[in-house]
């Protein structure tokens, strides 16, 4: 006895069984609704995966901003002025004393 087909691995068997089950489902009443729900779920999962991929980019940006903020917080505080010298307190001009009359 010779075999014309090589033995199938476990995954191939499951794939064949899945196809057979899908063909049988078409004959069951209400199966269309189940198939539609399954397809919608798949589409929703695809959308969620796309959104989650976008989160990676945002997380990188947040990490960079946190590093920049940390670096800014470590720098010594600068004077509130922009380099202008502080003004000396204004002295009242001395009032000349009147000579005694």
DATAVEN-V898544 format. One record per backbone hydrogen bond with DSSP energy under -1.0 kcal/mol. CO is the residue of the C=O (numbers start at 0). NH is the residue of the N-H. E is the energy in kcal/mol with one decimal. If there is no record, write none. Layout:
# DATAVEN-V898544
co->CO nh->NH e->E
co->CO nh->NH e->E
This chain:
# DATAVEN-V898544
co->8 nh->12 e->-1.8
co->9 nh->13 e->-2.2
co->10 nh->14 e->-2.4
co->11 nh->15 e->-2.3
co->12 nh->16 e->-2.5
co->13 nh->17 e->-2.6
co->14 nh->18 e->-2.2
co->15 nh->19 e->-2.3
co->16 nh->20 e->-2.5
co->17 nh->21 e->-2.3
co->18 nh->22 e->-2.0
co->19 nh->23 e->-1.8
co->20 nh->24 e->-2.1
co->21 nh->25 e->-1.1
co->23 nh->26 e->-1.2
co->27 nh->30 e->-1.7
co->29 nh->33 e->-1.2
co->30 nh->34 e->-2.7
co->31 nh->35 e->-2.6
co->32 nh->36 e->-2.5
co->33 nh->37 e->-2.2
co->34 nh->38 e->-2.4
co->35 nh->39 e->-2.6
co->36 nh->40 e->-2.4
co->37 nh->41 e->-2.1
co->38 nh->42 e->-2.2
co->39 nh->43 e->-2.6
co->40 nh->44 e->-2.6
co->41 nh->45 e->-2.1
co->42 nh->46 e->-2.1
co->43 nh->47 e->-2.5
co->44 nh->48 e->-2.4
co->45 nh->49 e->-2.0
co->46 nh->50 e->-2.1
co->47 nh->51 e->-2.6
co->48 nh->52 e->-2.1
co->49 nh->53 e->-1.4
co->50 nh->54 e->-1.1
co->53 nh->57 e->-1.5
co->54 nh->58 e->-2.8
co->55 nh->59 e->-1.9
co->56 nh->60 e->-2.1
co->57 nh->61 e->-2.5
co->58 nh->62 e->-2.3
co->59 nh->63 e->-2.3
co->60 nh->64 e->-2.4
co->61 nh->65 e->-2.5
co->62 nh->66 e->-2.0
co->63 nh->67 e->-2.3
co->64 nh->68 e->-2.5
co->65 nh->69 e->-2.4
co->66 nh->70 e->-2.3
co->67 nh->71 e->-2.1
co->68 nh->72 e->-2.3
co->69 nh->73 e->-1.4
